[in-house]
Amino acid sequence: MNKSILMGRVCKDIELEDKKGFAYCAFTLAVDRRFVKAGEEKTADFIRIEAWRKTAEFVSKWFSKGNKILVVGSMRTRHWTGDNGKEVYATSVVIDEAYFTESKKEQHGDAYEPTETGVKILDKMAEFSNDQDESDLPF
């Protein structure tokens, strides 16, 4: 199964493009790492996100730099031969769904008031996390 669920902040404003007659956008999502070693600062992974058609239109209209977003999609990899003759690999997450995870007030610096959809998704995600220790993972 290939399913990715990510929540993070949009790194820069999203621009809608036309690719072969379809709405398309690509942006980078900063996703905080869940575990932090003692004495270290929190770190984030910067993941390339792609959206097509209605999802691209929705994301480009309602999200901009700094907004928190939850996305659901699948991981894709591509490879090609670069100009120097070496193989180049790229990984991105192509999303099918995108959700608000904070209210307009929070986006603009006021008190946090999560949306109903955001609360349901975060509650569902919490069921799976339960602060499990990484050492229990089989890989």
N, C-alpha and C positions, 0 to 999 in steps of 0.2 A: 504494500500500500504506500502511496506517495501523497502525504497530506502534511502541509505546513500551516501552523497557526502561530502568528507572531504579533507582538504588541510592542510598539515603540513610537518614537517621534520622527516626523518627516524632517529630513535634513535641509531641504531647500524647496522653494515654491515649485509646484508641479505644473508642467506645461502639457497641454493636450496637443497631440499631433495627429496627422492623417497618414496611416500606413496602408497602402494598397486599398484605399477606400474605406478603411475601418478606423474608428477612434482608438488611439493608443496613447499611453503615457508610461514613463519609467521614472522612478525616483529611488532615493536611498533612504532606508529606514534604520535608525539607530536603536538597537535593541539591547537593553541592559542585560548583562550576564547575571544569572541567578545567584551564583555562588561567588563569594569574595574571600580570598585567603586572609587570615588575620594580619593586620598591619598594612594591607594593600587598599588602594582606592578602588571604587567601583569602576568597572570597565564595560564597554559596549562593543557589540559587533555591528558593522555597517553592511547591510544586506540590500542588494539590488532587487527592486520590486518592479514588476511589469503588470499592466492591466490593459484589457482590450474592451472595445464596444461600450456598453452601458456602464460597466464597472469603471472604465477609464473616465467616462464623462462625469460620473458621480464623484470619484476621488479628486479629479482636477477642479471640480466646482466647489467642493466643501472642505478640502484640506489644504493647508499651506505650511510653510516652514514653522517648525516648532509644535505643531498640533500632534496630539497623541492619537494613534489609530490602531485598530486591531484588524488584521488581514488573515484570510483563509485562502489557501491555494495549494499549488504543488510545485516542487522544486524541479527545475529544468537545468540541464547542462548542455553546453555547445562547445564544439572545438573546431579549429581551423588552422591552417598553416599560415603563420605570420610572414611579414615581409622579409624577415631574416632567415626564413626556412624552418623555424622551430614551431612545434605544436603549441597553440594557445588555447587555454580552457577558460570558460566563463560559466558561472553558476548564478541563477536568479530564481526568484519565486514568482510564478505567474499566478495572480490572484483571481479568484472567482467572487469573493465576498469582501466587503470592507465595512467596518462598524465604528461609530463614534464611541469613545471611551471617557469623554469628559464633556462637561457642559460648556456653553459659550462663556459663562462667568469665569470658569477655571481657565479657559483658553486666553482670557483677557486679564488674568491676574486676581480675580476675586475668589471667594470661598468655593470649595469643591462641592459640586452637586452632580453626581453621576447620572447619566441618562438611564432609563429603564432597561434598554437593550444592553448598555455597557455593564450594568450591574448583573444581569442574567449571565452574560458571557464570562465576566470575572468570577462569579460564583461557580460556574461550571469548570473553569480552569483551576480554581482552588481545590476542587474535588480531586483532581489528578496530581496536584503538586504536593500538598501536605508536608512541605519541607523535608523531603527525602534526602538522605545522605548520598552524595555522589559515589562513595565507595561501594555502594550496593549494586551499582550498574554493572552489567556483564561485559561492557566494552570500555 
